[in-house]
Amino acid sequence: MAVAEYRIRRSPRARRVRVTVDADGSVLVTLPGRAPERAAAEAVDELAPWIARRRQVLARAAAAVARPPGTVPYLGVDLALIAQPGRERVHRRGKVLLVPAGDPREPLERFYRRAARSEVTPRLDAATARAGTSYAALTIRGQRTRWASCSSEGGMSFNWRLLLAPPKILDYVVEHEVCHLEVMDHSPRFWALLESRAPDWRTHAAWLRRYGSTLVL
């Protein structure tokens, strides 16, 4: 079983060949800086059965949370996209997003990045107030493999794609990271602390594992 097409990305930090399947079913091979390109073909051929299974899992997840055509999700609400010629910036009007004509993905991402700060900030402030802790800074990012992080200096980072999920998922991720302000690792002490603050965390973590791949524009 062979995969016909794949993309190659070189990373000087990569120590081994890594194969991933994106939400649309496309295959990406990350190669260490000096690895020959044939290593990508060999890895894809070897992992062809896994790639096929992964594509099936992604397809089932996408079908389970399919949204109406011409809409994007925003914390549990489907917002209709209305294109306006000459518009450069996305503007929300109730359950409608006014977007530039043509491919709106880049302006949409800028909209979600701005909105993420306004959605995360009050949740983060409330969670740290309840915990009696504080954070140093908030950054909004678009990482491929991480939903959020907390540095040892108290810097908090959240993925804007969390706004494509139901609100309880964002709430859970905020609580998870606030717990890291007190316990930086994932030791039993951390999970006990998270359990005390978010008793349903397992349900939300399972949702992210299953449907996280669908959180794309």
Backbone as JSON Lines, residues from 0, in Angstrom:
{"i":0,"aa":"M","n":[0.86,-1.19,0.0],"ca":[0.0,0.0,0.0],"c":[0.9,1.24,0.0]}
{"i":1,"aa":"A","n":[0.73,2.13,-0.95],"ca":[1.59,3.3,-1.05],"c":[0.74,4.56,-1.09]}
{"i":2,"aa":"V","n":[1.3,5.65,-0.59],"ca":[0.63,6.94,-0.62],"c":[1.19,7.73,-1.79]}
{"i":3,"aa":"A","n":[0.32,8.21,-2.67],"ca":[0.77,8.82,-3.91],"c":[1.47,10.16,-3.68]}
{"i":4,"aa":"E","n":[0.94,10.98,-2.8],"ca":[1.48,12.33,-2.65],"c":[1.77,12.65,-1.19]}
{"i":5,"aa":"Y","n":[2.79,13.45,-1.0],"ca":[3.13,13.94,0.34],"c":[3.99,15.19,0.18]}
{"i":6,"aa":"R","n":[3.99,15.99,1.24],"ca":[4.81,17.2,1.26],"c":[6.0,16.96,2.17]}
{"i":7,"aa":"I","n":[7.1,17.65,1.88],"ca":[8.3,17.54,2.7],"c":[8.61,18.88,3.35]}
{"i":8,"aa":"R","n":[8.89,18.84,4.62],"ca":[9.34,20.04,5.35],"c":[10.63,19.67,6.06]}
{"i":9,"aa":"R","n":[11.63,20.5,5.91],"ca":[12.9,20.25,6.6],"c":[12.98,21.09,7.88]}
{"i":10,"aa":"S","n":[13.46,20.45,8.93],"ca":[13.59,21.12,10.21],"c":[14.98,20.85,10.78]}
{"i":11,"aa":"P","n":[15.76,21.88,11.02],"ca":[17.09,21.67,11.61],"c":[17.03,21.1,13.02]}
{"i":12,"aa":"R","n":[15.85,21.23,13.67],"ca":[15.71,20.72,15.04],"c":[15.23,19.28,15.08]}
{"i":13,"aa":"A","n":[14.74,18.78,13.94],"ca":[14.22,17.41,13.91],"c":[15.37,16.42,14.04]}
{"i":14,"aa":"R","n":[15.16,15.4,14.85],"ca":[16.18,14.36,15.04],"c":[15.84,13.08,14.29]}
{"i":15,"aa":"R","n":[14.62,12.99,13.8],"ca":[14.21,11.79,13.07],"c":[13.14,12.18,12.06]}
{"i":16,"aa":"V","n":[12.85,11.27,11.15],"ca":[11.79,11.49,10.17],"c":[10.44,11.38,10.87]}
{"i":17,"aa":"R","n":[9.56,12.33,10.6],"ca":[8.24,12.34,11.24],"c":[7.16,12.48,10.18]}
{"i":18,"aa":"V","n":[6.17,11.61,10.22],"ca":[5.07,11.63,9.25],"c":[3.79,12.03,9.98]}
{"i":19,"aa":"T","n":[3.08,13.01,9.48],"ca":[1.81,13.44,10.05],"c":[0.77,13.52,8.95]}
{"i":20,"aa":"V","n":[-0.49,13.37,9.34],"ca":[-1.61,13.48,8.41],"c":[-2.46,14.66,8.84]}
{"i":21,"aa":"D","n":[-2.61,15.65,7.96],"ca":[-3.4,16.83,8.28],"c":[-4.89,16.53,8.23]}
{"i":22,"aa":"A","n":[-5.68,17.49,8.7],"ca":[-7.13,17.3,8.78],"c":[-7.75,17.01,7.42]}
{"i":23,"aa":"D","n":[-7.16,17.54,6.35],"ca":[-7.7,17.3,5.01],"c":[-7.2,16.01,4.39]}
{"i":24,"aa":"G","n":[-6.44,15.22,5.15],"ca":[-5.93,13.95,4.65],"c":[-4.59,14.02,3.98]}
{"i":25,"aa":"S","n":[-4.04,15.21,3.8],"ca":[-2.73,15.35,3.18],"c":[-1.64,14.89,4.13]}
{"i":26,"aa":"V","n":[-0.53,14.43,3.56],"ca":[0.56,13.85,4.34],"c":[1.74,14.81,4.34]}
{"i":27,"aa":"L","n":[2.28,15.05,5.51],"ca":[3.46,15.9,5.66],"c":[4.58,15.07,6.28]}
{"i":28,"aa":"V","n":[5.74,15.13,5.66],"ca":[6.92,14.44,6.17],"c":[7.94,15.48,6.6]}
{"i":29,"aa":"T","n":[8.3,15.46,7.88],"ca":[9.32,16.36,8.4],"c":[10.65,15.62,8.43]}
{"i":30,"aa":"L","n":[11.64,16.2,7.75],"ca":[12.96,15.59,7.66],"c":[13.99,16.38,8.44]}
{"i":31,"aa":"P","n":[14.92,15.7,9.11],"ca":[16.07,16.41,9.67],"c":[16.84,17.1,8.54]}
{"i":32,"aa":"G","n":[17.6,18.11,8.9],"ca":[18.26,18.94,7.9],"c":[19.05,18.2,6.85]}
{"i":33,"aa":"R","n":[19.78,17.15,7.23],"ca":[20.67,16.46,6.29],"c":[20.12,15.14,5.78]}
{"i":34,"aa":"A","n":[18.91,14.81,6.13],"ca":[18.34,13.53,5.68],"c":[18.05,13.59,4.18]}
{"i":35,"aa":"P","n":[18.34,12.52,3.44],"ca":[18.04,12.5,2.0],"c":[16.54,12.42,1.77]}
{"i":36,"aa":"E","n":[16.09,12.93,0.63],"ca":[14.65,12.94,0.35],"c":[14.08,11.53,0.24]}
{"i":37,"aa":"R","n":[14.91,10.58,-0.12],"ca":[14.4,9.21,-0.22],"c":[13.92,8.69,1.13]}
{"i":38,"aa":"A","n":[14.42,9.3,2.22],"ca":[13.96,8.89,3.55],"c":[12.48,9.19,3.73]}
{"i":39,"aa":"A","n":[12.0,10.25,3.07],"ca":[10.58,10.59,3.15],"c":[9.75,9.53,2.45]}
{"i":40,"aa":"A","n":[10.17,9.15,1.26],"ca":[9.43,8.13,0.51],"c":[9.42,6.8,1.26]}
{"i":41,"aa":"E","n":[10.54,6.45,1.85],"ca":[10.62,5.19,2.59],"c":[9.7,5.21,3.8]}
{"i":42,"aa":"A","n":[9.67,6.35,4.52],"ca":[8.82,6.44,5.7],"c":[7.34,6.37,5.33]}
{"i":43,"aa":"V","n":[6.97,7.07,4.26],"ca":[5.57,7.08,3.83],"c":[5.14,5.69,3.38]}
{"i":44,"aa":"D","n":[6.03,5.0,2.66],"ca":[5.69,3.65,2.21],"c":[5.55,2.7,3.39]}
{"i":45,"aa":"E","n":[6.45,2.82,4.36],"ca":[6.4,1.94,5.54],"c":[5.14,2.18,6.36]}
{"i":46,"aa":"L","n":[4.74,3.45,6.44],"ca":[3.6,3.82,7.3],"c":[2.28,3.88,6.53]}
{"i":47,"aa":"A","n":[2.24,3.4,5.32],"ca":[1.03,3.48,4.5],"c":[-0.22,2.93,5.2]}
{"i":48,"aa":"P","n":[-0.16,1.76,5.86],"ca":[-1.36,1.28,6.57],"c":[-1.83,2.23,7.67]}
{"i":49,"aa":"W","n":[-0.86,2.77,8.43],"ca":[-1.22,3.72,9.48],"c":[-1.82,4.99,8.88]}
{"i":50,"aa":"I","n":[-1.26,5.47,7.77],"ca":[-1.78,6.67,7.12],"c":[-3.22,6.45,6.68]}
{"i":51,"aa":"A","n":[-3.5,5.29,6.12],"ca":[-4.87,4.99,5.69],"c":[-5.83,4.98,6.87]}
{"i":52,"aa":"R","n":[-5.4,4.37,7.98],"ca":[-6.27,4.34,9.18],"c":[-6.47,5.74,9.72]}
{"i":53,"aa":"R","n":[-5.4,6.52,9.72],"ca":[-5.49,7.89,10.24],"c":[-6.45,8.73,9.4]}
{"i":54,"aa":"R","n":[-6.42,8.56,8.1],"ca":[-7.33,9.29,7.23],"c":[-8.78,8.91,7.53]}
{"i":55,"aa":"Q","n":[-9.02,7.64,7.81],"ca":[-10.37,7.19,8.14],"c":[-10.86,7.82,9.44]}
{"i":56,"aa":"V","n":[-9.98,7.86,10.43],"ca":[-10.33,8.47,11.72],"c":[-10.65,9.94,11.55]}
{"i":57,"aa":"L","n":[-9.83,10.66,10.77],"ca":[-10.06,12.08,10.55],"c":[-11.36,12.32,9.79]}
{"i":58,"aa":"A","n":[-11.63,11.47,8.83],"ca":[-12.87,11.62,8.05],"c":[-14.1,11.42,8.93]}
{"i":59,"aa":"R","n":[-14.05,10.41,9.82],"ca":[-15.19,10.17,10.72],"c":[-15.38,11.34,11.67]}
{"i":60,"aa":"A","n":[-14.26,11.87,12.19],"ca":[-14.37,13.01,13.11],"c":[-14.95,14.22,12.41]}
{"i":61,"aa":"A","n":[-14.5,14.49,11.19],"ca":[-15.01,15.64,10.44],"c":[-16.5,15.48,10.15]}
{"i":62,"aa":"A","n":[-16.93,14.27,9.82],"ca":[-18.34,14.04,9.54],"c":[-19.19,14.23,10.79]}
{"i":63,"aa":"A","n":[-18.65,13.87,11.94],"ca":[-19.41,13.96,13.19],"c":[-19.67,15.4,13.6]}
{"i":64,"aa":"V","n":[-18.78,16.3,13.24],"ca":[-18.94,17.7,13.66],"c":[-19.1,18.62,12.45]}
{"i":65,"aa":"A","n":[-19.59,18.06,11.35],"ca":[-19.76,18.85,10.12],"c":[-20.66,20.05,10.38]}
{"i":66,"aa":"R","n":[-20.3,21.18,9.81],"ca":[-21.08,22.4,9.98],"c":[-21.76,22.76,8.66]}
{"i":67,"aa":"P","n":[-22.8,23.59,8.7],"ca":[-23.49,23.98,7.47],"c":[-22.52,24.68,6.5]}
{"i":68,"aa":"P","n":[-22.68,24.45,5.2],"ca":[-21.82,25.12,4.22],"c":[-21.89,26.63,4.36]}
{"i":69,"aa":"G","n":[-20.77,27.29,4.14],"ca":[-20.74,28.75,4.21],"c":[-20.72,29.3,5.61]}
{"i":70,"aa":"T","n":[-20.37,28.47,6.59],"ca":[-20.3,28.93,7.98],"c":[-18.96,28.54,8.6]}
{"i":71,"aa":"V","n":[-18.63,29.17,9.7],"ca":[-17.48,28.8,10.53],"c":[-17.94,28.73,11.98]}
{"i":72,"aa":"P","n":[-17.34,27.84,12.78],"ca":[-17.76,27.74,14.18],"c":[-17.06,28.79,15.04]}
{"i":73,"aa":"Y","n":[-17.77,29.25,16.05],"ca":[-17.2,30.2,17.01],"c":[-17.78,29.88,18.37]}
{"i":74,"aa":"L","n":[-17.02,29.14,19.17],"ca":[-17.43,28.78,20.52],"c":[-18.87,28.25,20.56]}
{"i":75,"aa":"G","n":[-19.12,27.26,19.7],"ca":[-20.41,26.59,19.73],"c":[-21.48,27.21,18.86]}
{"i":76,"aa":"V","n":[-21.18,28.31,18.2],"ca":[-22.15,28.98,17.33],"c":[-21.63,28.95,15.9]}
{"i":77,"aa":"D","n":[-22.52,28.65,14.94],"ca":[-22.15,28.7,13.53],"c":[-22.39,30.11,13.0]}
{"i":78,"aa":"L","n":[-21.32,30.75,12.52],"ca":[-21.42,32.1,11.97],"c":[-21.41,32.02,10.45]}
{"i":79,"aa":"A","n":[-22.4,32.65,9.82],"ca":[-22.5,32.65,8.36],"c":[-21.51,33.64,7.77]}
{"i":80,"aa":"L","n":[-20.84,33.24,6.69],"ca":[-19.88,34.1,6.01],"c":[-20.57,34.85,4.87]}
{"i":81,"aa":"I","n":[-20.48,36.17,4.89],"ca":[-21.05,37.01,3.84],"c":[-19.9,37.82,3.24]}
{"i":82,"aa":"A","n":[-19.6,37.56,1.96],"ca":[-18.5,38.26,1.29],"c":[-18.94,39.64,0.84]}
{"i":83,"aa":"Q","n":[-18.05,40.62,1.04],"ca":[-18.31,41.98,0.6],"c":[-17.11,42.47,-0.21]}
{"i":84,"aa":"P","n":[-17.28,42.74,-1.5],"ca":[-16.18,43.25,-2.32],"c":[-15.61,44.54,-1.74]}
{"i":85,"aa":"G","n":[-14.3,44.65,-1.71],"ca":[-13.65,45.84,-1.19],"c":[-13.36,45.8,0.29]}
{"i":86,"aa":"R","n":[-13.95,44.86,0.99],"ca":[-13.7,44.73,2.43],"c":[-12.33,44.09,2.66]}
{"i":87,"aa":"E","n":[-11.59,44.59,3.64],"ca":[-10.26,44.04,3.95],"c":[-10.21,43.37,5.32]}
{"i":88,"aa":"R","n":[-11.11,43.72,6.2],"ca":[-11.09,43.23,7.57],"c":[-12.41,42.53,7.9]}
{"i":89,"aa":"V","n":[-12.32,41.41,8.59],"ca":[-13.53,40.67,8.97],"c":[-14.24,41.4,10.1]}
{"i":90,"aa":"H","n":[-15.54,41.5,9.98],"ca":[-16.35,42.16,11.01],"c":[-17.53,41.27,11.38]}
{"i":91,"aa":"R","n":[-17.74,41.09,12.67],"ca":[-18.87,40.28,13.12],"c":[-20.09,41.14,13.36]}
{"i":92,"aa":"R","n":[-21.23,40.64,12.87],"ca":[-22.52,41.31,13.1],"c":[-23.5,40.23,13.52]}
{"i":93,"aa":"G","n":[-23.63,40.04,14.84],"ca":[-24.49,38.98,15.35],"c":[-23.95,37.61,14.97]}
{"i":94,"aa":"K","n":[-24.75,36.84,14.23],"ca":[-24.32,35.51,13.79],"c":[-23.81,35.52,12.35]}
{"i":95,"aa":"V","n":[-23.36,36.68,11.91],"ca":[-22.83,36.84,10.56],"c":[-21.42,37.41,10.63]}
{"i":96,"aa":"L","n":[-20.54,36.9,9.78],"ca":[-19.21,37.47,9.62],"c":[-19.11,38.07,8.23]}
{"i":97,"aa":"L","n":[-18.89,39.36,8.18],"ca":[-18.66,40.04,6.9],"c":[-17.18,39.87,6.56]}
{"i":98,"aa":"V","n":[-16.9,39.25,5.42],"ca":[-15.52,38.9,5.08],"c":[-15.17,39.47,3.71]}
{"i":99,"aa":"P","n":[-13.86,39.61,3.43],"ca":[-13.43,40.06,2.1],"c":[-13.83,39.04,1.04]}
{"i":100,"aa":"A","n":[-14.04,39.52,-0.17],"ca":[-14.34,38.62,-1.29],"c":[-13.11,37.79,-1.62]}
{"i":101,"aa":"G","n":[-13.31,36.64,-2.25],"ca":[-12.19,35.75,-2.56],"c":[-11.96,34.77,-1.43]}
{"i":102,"aa":"D","n":[-10.71,34.32,-1.28],"ca":[-10.36,33.38,-0.22],"c":[-10.24,34.14,1.09]}
{"i":103,"aa":"P","n":[-11.15,33.91,2.06],"ca":[-11.13,34.72,3.28],"c":[-10.32,34.13,4.42]}
{"i":104,"aa":"R","n":[-9.57,33.04,4.19],"ca":[-8.95,32.35,5.31],"c":[-7.94,33.21,6.07]}
{"i":105,"aa":"E","n":[-7.1,33.96,5.38],"ca":[-6.13,34.79,6.09],"c":[-6.8,35.88,6.92]}
{"i":106,"aa":"P","n":[-7.72,36.67,6.35],"ca":[-8.41,37.66,7.21],"c":[-9.24,37.01,8.31]}
{"i":107,"aa":"L","n":[-9.79,35.8,8.04],"ca":[-10.52,35.11,9.08],"c":[-9.61,34.73,10.23]}
{"i":108,"aa":"E","n":[-8.4,34.25,9.91],"ca":[-7.47,33.9,10.98],"c":[-7.11,35.12,11.79]}
{"i":109,"aa":"R","n":[-6.91,36.25,11.14],"ca":[-6.6,37.49,11.89],"c":[-7.76,37.86,12.81]}
{"i":110,"aa":"F","n":[-8.99,37.67,12.33],"ca":[-10.16,37.93,13.17],"c":[-10.15,37.02,14.39]}
{"i":111,"aa":"Y","n":[-9.91,35.72,14.17],"ca":[-9.93,34.78,15.29],"c":[-8.79,35.06,16.27]}
{"i":112,"aa":"R","n":[-7.65,35.47,15.78],"ca":[-6.55,35.8,16.68],"c":[-6.92,36.98,17.58]}
{"i":113,"aa":"R","n":[-7.55,38.0,16.98],"ca":[-7.99,39.14,17.79],"c":[-9.05,38.71,18.8]}
{"i":114,"aa":"A","n":[-10.0,37.91,18.31],"ca":[-11.1,37.49,19.18],"c":[-10.6,36.58,20.29]}
{"i":115,"aa":"A","n":[-9.59,35.77,20.0],"ca":[-9.08,34.85,21.01],"c":[-8.57,35.59,22.23]}
{"i":116,"aa":"R","n":[-7.91,36.7,22.01],"ca":[-7.42,37.47,23.16],"c":[-8.59,37.97,24.01]}
{"i":117,"aa":"S","n":[-9.64,38.43,23.36],"ca":[-10.78,38.96,24.12],"c":[-11.57,37.85,24.79]}
{"i":118,"aa":"E","n":[-11.53,36.63,24.26],"ca":[-12.24,35.51,24.87],"c":[-11.41,34.86,25.97]}
{"i":119,"aa":"V","n":[-10.11,34.75,25.76],"ca":[-9.25,34.07,26.73],"c":[-9.0,34.94,27.95]}
{"i":120,"aa":"T","n":[-8.77,36.24,27.74],"ca":[-8.38,37.12,28.85],"c":[-9.33,37.07,30.04]}
{"i":121,"aa":"P","n":[-10.65,37.26,29.86],"ca":[-11.53,37.22,31.04],"c":[-11.59,35.85,31.68]}
{"i":122,"aa":"R","n":[-11.5,34.79,30.88],"ca":[-11.49,33.44,31.45],"c":[-10.22,33.2,32.25]}
{"i":123,"aa":"L","n":[-9.11,33.65,31.72],"ca":[-7.83,33.47,32.41],"c":[-7.78,34.31,33.68]}
{"i":124,"aa":"D","n":[-8.26,35.54,33.61],"ca":[-8.29,36.4,34.8],"c":[-9.17,35.79,35.89]}
{"i":125,"aa":"A","n":[-10.33,35.26,35.5],"ca":[-11.25,34.68,36.48],"c":[-10.66,33.41,37.09]}
{"i":126,"aa":"A","n":[-10.02,32.58,36.26],"ca":[-9.46,31.32,36.76],"c":[-8.29,31.57,37.72]}
{"i":127,"aa":"T","n":[-7.43,32.52,37.38],"ca":[-6.31,32.81,38.29],"c":[-6.81,33.48,39.57]}
{"i":128,"aa":"A","n":[-7.86,34.28,39.48],"ca":[-8.42,34.88,40.68],"c":[-8.97,33.81,41.62]}
{"i":129,"aa":"R","n":[-9.66,32.82,41.04],"ca":[-10.19,31.73,41.86],"c":[-9.07,30.91,42.49]}
{"i":130,"aa":"A","n":[-7.97,30.76,41.75],"ca":[-6.85,29.95,42.24],"c":[-5.93,30.73,43.16]}
{"i":131,"aa":"G","n":[-6.06,32.06,43.17],"ca":[-5.15,32.87,43.97],"c":[-3.77,32.96,43.37]}
{"i":132,"aa":"T","n":[-3.68,32.86,42.04],"ca":[-2.39,32.94,41.35],"c":[-2.44,34.1,40.35]}
{"i":133,"aa":"S","n":[-1.36,34.3,39.63],"ca":[-1.32,35.34,38.61],"c":[-0.39,34.9,37.48]}
{"i":134,"aa":"Y","n":[-0.58,35.48,36.32],"ca":[0.27,35.15,35.18],"c":[1.0,36.4,34.71]}
{"i":135,"aa":"A","n":[2.08,36.21,33.97],"ca":[2.93,37.33,33.57],"c":[2.5,37.96,32.25]}
{"i":136,"aa":"A","n":[2.08,37.14,31.3],"ca":[1.74,37.66,29.97],"c":[0.86,36.64,29.26]}
{"i":137,"aa":"L","n":[0.12,37.13,28.26],"ca":[-0.74,36.28,27.45],"c":[-0.36,36.44,25.99]}
{"i":138,"aa":"T","n":[-0.13,35.31,25.31],"ca":[0.19,35.3,23.89],"c":[-0.8,34.42,23.16]}
{"i":139,"aa":"I","n":[-1.23,34.87,22.0],"ca":[-2.12,34.07,21.14],"c":[-1.29,33.56,19.97]}
{"i":140,"aa":"R","n":[-1.32,32.25,19.75],"ca":[-0.52,31.64,18.7],"c":[-1.37,30.7,17.85]}
{"i":141,"aa":"G","n":[-0.74,30.09,16.87],"ca":[-1.43,29.15,15.99],"c":[-0.62,27.88,15.82]}
{"i":142,"aa":"Q","n":[-0.17,27.29,16.93],"ca":[0.67,26.1,16.87],"c":[-0.07,24.94,16.2]}
{"i":143,"aa":"R","n":[0.69,24.08,15.54],"ca":[0.11,22.93,14.87],"c":[-0.23,21.8,15.85]}
{"i":144,"aa":"T","n":[0.56,21.67,16.91],"ca":[0.43,20.49,17.77],"c":[0.16,20.81,19.24]}
{"i":145,"aa":"R","n":[-0.01,22.06,19.58],"ca":[-0.2,22.41,21.0],"c":[-1.36,23.38,21.13]}
{"i":146,"aa":"W","n":[-2.22,23.12,22.12],"ca":[-3.37,23.99,22.33],"c":[-3.05,25.15,23.25]}
{"i":147,"aa":"A","n":[-2.12,24.95,24.16],"ca":[-1.77,26.02,25.09],"c":[-0.51,25.62,25.83]}
{"i":148,"aa":"S","n":[0.09,26.59,26.51],"ca":[1.28,26.31,27.31],"c":[1.42,27.36,28.4]}
{"i":149,"aa":"C","n":[2.19,26.99,29.41],"ca":[2.47,27.88,30.54],"c":[3.96,27.78,30.82]}
{"i":150,"aa":"S","n":[4.66,28.9,30.77],"ca":[6.1,28.88,31.03],"c":[6.38,28.97,32.52]}
{"i":151,"aa":"S","n":[7.61,28.65,32.88],"ca":[7.99,28.72,34.3],"c":[7.97,30.15,34.82]}
{"i":152,"aa":"E","n":[8.01,31.13,33.9],"ca":[7.94,32.54,34.32],"c":[6.51,33.06,34.39]}
{"i":153,"aa":"G","n":[5.53,32.19,34.09],"ca":[4.14,32.61,34.16],"c":[3.58,33.14,32.85]}
{"i":154,"aa":"G","n":[4.3,32.94,31.75],"ca":[3.78,33.35,30.45],"c":[2.79,32.34,29.94]}
{"i":155,"aa":"M","n":[1.62,32.8,29.52],"ca":[0.56,31.92,29.06],"c":[0.38,32.08,27.56]}
{"i":156,"aa":"S","n":[0.23,30.97,26.86],"ca":[0.04,30.97,25.42],"c":[-1.15,30.09,25.08]}
{"i":157,"aa":"F","n":[-2.04,30.6,24.22],"ca":[-3.22,29.83,23.81],"c":[-3.36,29.86,22.29]}
{"i":158,"aa":"N","n":[-3.85,28.75,21.76],"ca":[-4.05,28.6,20.33],"c":[-5.39,29.22,19.93]}
{"i":159,"aa":"W","n":[-5.37,30.09,18.93],"ca":[-6.62,30.75,18.52],"c":[-7.66,29.75,18.01]}
{"i":160,"aa":"R","n":[-7.2,28.57,17.57],"ca":[-8.14,27.58,17.05],"c":[-9.09,27.03,18.12]}
{"i":161,"aa":"L","n":[-8.78,27.3,19.39],"ca":[-9.7,26.88,20.45],"c":[-11.06,27.57,20.32]}
{"i":162,"aa":"L","n":[-11.11,28.7,19.62],"ca":[-12.38,29.37,19.41],"c":[-13.27,28.62,18.42]}
{"i":163,"aa":"L","n":[-12.7,27.65,17.72],"ca":[-13.49,26.82,16.81],"c":[-14.15,25.67,17.55]}
{"i":164,"aa":"A","n":[-13.84,25.51,18.82],"ca":[-14.39,24.44,19.64],"c":[-15.55,24.96,20.5]}
{"i":165,"aa":"P","n":[-16.31,24.06,21.12],"ca":[-17.35,24.51,22.06],"c":[-16.72,25.28,23.23]}
{"i":166,"aa":"P","n":[-17.46,26.17,23.86],"ca":[-16.89,27.0,24.93],"c":[-16.33,26.2,26.1]}
{"i":167,"aa":"K","n":[-16.93,25.05,26.42],"ca":[-16.44,24.26,27.54],"c":[-15.02,23.74,27.3]}
{"i":168,"aa":"I","n":[-14.67,23.56,26.03],"ca":[-13.32,23.1,25.71],"c":[-12.32,24.2,26.02]}
{"i":169,"aa":"L","n":[-12.62,25.42,25.62],"ca":[-11.74,26.55,25.95],"c":[-11.64,26.72,27.46]}
{"i":170,"aa":"D","n":[-12.76,26.61,28.16],"ca":[-12.74,26.75,29.62],"c":[-11.82,25.69,30.24]}
{"i":171,"aa":"Y","n":[-11.92,24.47,29.75],"ca":[-11.07,23.39,30.28],"c":[-9.59,23.68,30.04]}
{"i":172,"aa":"V","n":[-9.23,24.11,28.84],"ca":[-7.82,24.37,28.54],"c":[-7.29,25.5,29.42]}
{"i":173,"aa":"V","n":[-8.1,26.52,29.66],"ca":[-7.68,27.61,30.55],"c":[-7.41,27.07,31.95]}
{"i":174,"aa":"E","n":[-8.31,26.27,32.47],"ca":[-8.11,25.7,33.81],"c":[-6.85,24.82,33.85]}
{"i":175,"aa":"H","n":[-6.64,24.06,32.8],"ca":[-5.46,23.2,32.72],"c":[-4.18,24.03,32.85]}
{"i":176,"aa":"E","n":[-4.11,25.11,32.08],"ca":[-2.89,25.92,32.11],"c":[-2.74,26.7,33.42]}
{"i":177,"aa":"V","n":[-3.84,27.11,34.01],"ca":[-3.76,27.81,35.3],"c":[-3.22,26.86,36.37]}
{"i":178,"aa":"C","n":[-3.57,25.59,36.29],"ca":[-3.01,24.61,37.23],"c":[-1.5,24.52,37.08]}
{"i":179,"aa":"H","n":[-1.01,24.74,35.87],"ca":[0.44,24.68,35.65],"c":[1.17,25.85,36.31]}
{"i":180,"aa":"L","n":[0.46,26.9,36.66],"ca":[1.11,27.98,37.41],"c":[1.56,27.5,38.77]}
{"i":181,"aa":"E","n":[0.9,26.43,39.27],"ca":[1.27,25.87,40.58],"c":[2.06,24.58,40.46]}
{"i":182,"aa":"V","n":[1.75,23.78,39.45],"ca":[2.45,22.51,39.24],"c":[2.83,22.44,37.76]}
{"i":183,"aa":"M","n":[4.12,22.55,37.45],"ca":[4.54,22.66,36.06],"c":[4.49,21.34,35.31]}
{"i":184,"aa":"D","n":[4.55,20.22,36.01],"ca":[4.58,18.93,35.31],"c":[3.19,18.3,35.3]}
{"i":185,"aa":"H","n":[3.11,17.08,34.79],"ca":[1.86,16.32,34.78],"c":[1.93,15.18,35.79]}
{"i":186,"aa":"S","n":[2.35,15.51,36.97],"ca":[2.45,14.54,38.06],"c":[1.07,14.27,38.64]}
{"i":187,"aa":"P","n":[0.94,13.25,39.5],"ca":[-0.35,13.01,40.16],"c":[-0.88,14.24,40.88]}
{"i":188,"aa":"R","n":[0.03,15.04,41.43],"ca":[-0.4,16.27,42.12],"c":[-1.09,17.22,41.15]}
{"i":189,"aa":"F","n":[-0.58,17.31,39.92],"ca":[-1.21,18.18,38.93],"c":[-2.62,17.69,38.61]}
{"i":190,"aa":"W","n":[-2.75,16.39,38.32],"ca":[-4.07,15.88,37.92],"c":[-5.07,15.98,39.06]}
{"i":191,"aa":"A","n":[-4.62,15.85,40.29],"ca":[-5.52,16.01,41.43],"c":[-5.99,17.46,41.52]}
{"i":192,"aa":"L","n":[-5.07,18.4,41.26],"ca":[-5.44,19.81,41.29],"c":[-6.44,20.13,40.18]}
{"i":193,"aa":"L","n":[-6.19,19.61,38.99],"ca":[-7.11,19.84,37.87],"c":[-8.47,19.22,38.17]}
{"i":194,"aa":"E","n":[-8.48,18.04,38.75],"ca":[-9.74,17.37,39.1],"c":[-10.56,18.22,40.05]}
{"i":195,"aa":"S","n":[-9.9,18.89,40.98],"ca":[-10.62,19.7,41.96],"c":[-11.24,20.94,41.33]}
{"i":196,"aa":"R","n":[-10.67,21.41,40.23],"ca":[-11.15,22.64,39.6],"c":[-11.98,22.39,38.35]}
{"i":197,"aa":"A","n":[-11.76,21.25,37.69],"ca":[-12.51,20.93,36.47],"c":[-12.85,19.44,36.5]}
{"i":198,"aa":"P","n":[-13.84,19.04,37.27],"ca":[-14.16,17.6,37.44],"c":[-14.44,16.88,36.12]}
{"i":199,"aa":"D","n":[-14.89,17.6,35.1],"ca":[-15.2,16.98,33.81],"c":[-14.04,17.04,32.84]}
{"i":200,"aa":"W","n":[-12.83,17.26,33.32],"ca":[-11.7,17.49,32.41],"c":[-11.45,16.3,31.48]}
{"i":201,"aa":"R","n":[-11.7,15.09,31.93],"ca":[-11.45,13.92,31.08],"c":[-12.34,13.95,29.83]}
{"i":202,"aa":"T","n":[-13.59,14.35,30.0],"ca":[-14.51,14.44,28.87],"c":[-14.01,15.45,27.85]}
{"i":203,"aa":"H","n":[-13.56,16.6,28.34],"ca":[-13.1,17.66,27.44],"c":[-11.77,17.28,26.78]}
{"i":204,"aa":"A","n":[-10.88,16.64,27.54],"ca":[-9.61,16.21,26.96],"c":[-9.85,15.17,25.87]}
{"i":205,"aa":"A","n":[-10.8,14.27,26.1],"ca":[-11.13,13.25,25.1],"c":[-11.72,13.9,23.85]}
{"i":206,"aa":"W","n":[-12.53,14.93,24.02],"ca":[-13.09,15.63,22.87],"c":[-11.97,16.24,22.02]}
{"i":207,"aa":"L","n":[-11.01,16.86,22.67],"ca":[-9.9,17.46,21.93],"c":[-9.09,16.41,21.18]}
{"i":208,"aa":"R","n":[-8.86,15.28,21.82],"ca":[-8.11,14.22,21.14],"c":[-8.85,13.72,19.92]}
{"i":209,"aa":"R","n":[-10.17,13.62,20.03],"ca":[-10.96,13.06,18.92],"c":[-11.23,14.08,17.82]}
{"i":210,"aa":"Y","n":[-11.55,15.31,18.22],"ca":[-12.0,16.29,17.24],"c":[-11.04,17.46,17.02]}
{"i":211,"aa":"G","n":[-9.92,17.47,17.71],"ca":[-8.99,18.57,17.54],"c":[-8.55,18.78,16.11]}
{"i":212,"aa":"S","n":[-8.46,17.7,15.34],"ca":[-8.04,17.81,13.94],"c":[-9.04,18.58,13.1]}
{"i":213,"aa":"T","n":[-10.29,18.69,13.56],"ca":[-11.33,19.38,12.78],"c":[-11.34,20.88,13.04]}
{"i":214,"aa":"L","n":[-10.54,21.35,13.97],"ca":[-10.57,22.78,14.33],"c":[-9.69,23.57,13.37]}
{"i":215,"aa":"V","n":[-10.16,23.65,12.15],"ca":[-9.47,24.39,11.09],"c":[-10.51,25.18,10.31]}
{"i":216,"aa":"L","n":[-10.06,26.24,9.67],"ca":[-10.97,27.05,8.87],"c":[-11.12,26.45,7.47]}
